Every structure is written in structure tokens, then in C-alpha cells.
Amino acid sequence: MSPDACANGGSLRESLVGSWKLVSFEAQRDDGSRVIYPLGEGAKGYILYTVDGYMSAQIMQLGRAQYQSADPRGGTDAESALAARGYLAYSGPYHVEDGSVVVHEVEVSLFPNWVGGSLLRNAAITGGHLELSSTEPSQFGEEKLTAVLVWERA
């Protein structure tokens, strides 16, 4: 359970409910010797947790190129591929395990490999910030790194 949630007498699940704005998205080696910014240092995003147990995460790289067409489905294959590489989005139910692990059950996702799976995130709320980190390192290019996302109340 997060220190702030304990101090307020509530659970982590109760403290998650609401809208959070992305402060930073990094991926790092466990020893901290390497840090990358998967969507750039200025990535922008939101994560929402509802009281009835659903979540949605949207994160984008700043400065993505616009399509030549005004039709959202009218981009060329190259435009669509580039846009997708700079965007992370998924939603579904969520729950908390062991008081500090948030489980995102992915029902819809821009990355099709996540659909039907669960993403486990260590969670802590301190000083008005929510930190979510992957419980296991994930593939980022040629190496496995731990994703660390910091959010503030929107």
C-alpha cells in the first residue's frame, strides 16, 4: 500500500481513482546504469482509474507527423506506422493485488499483443505523485528494461 494511502486511512485502490497526467516515462536497467525515454523526454499522457474498476492509459510522443489526409483512417501505411510507433494506448478492468501491485487487464490496445493479457505494475503514491513500474523487465529494442512512469493528479 502506498504511504499516502495509508496516511489517509484509505487503500491504494481508493487512492488510484481519478485522472492522472504523465510527468515522465523512462525505461531503465535495474542497476540504474542506463535510462531511455521510449516516447521521448517530453512524452504526454493520461491514465484514468474509475471507481467501478476500469482504467485507460494514453501516452504519446510529442511532435508526431500529421497525416496528409483529414480522414483519421486515411493515412498512408507509412504515416500510420509512424503514428503508431509514437503512441501507447490500452484499456480494461483493473484490480490491486498484495496492496501494492496494480493489475491492468487489457481488453483493447493499440499494441495487439497485449489484448487478453494482464500488465502488472508496482504502484506507490507519494507526495501527490503516482509511480507505476513494471514488475518484470520488458523488451525495449535489444535489451530488457524496467518501465517507470510517474504521474500527477490531473
Summary of the structure (lengths in Angstrom):
residues: 154
radius of gyration: 16.3
end to end distance: 21.4
largest distance: 52.3
contacts: 431
relative contact order: 0.23
helix: 14%
strand: 47%
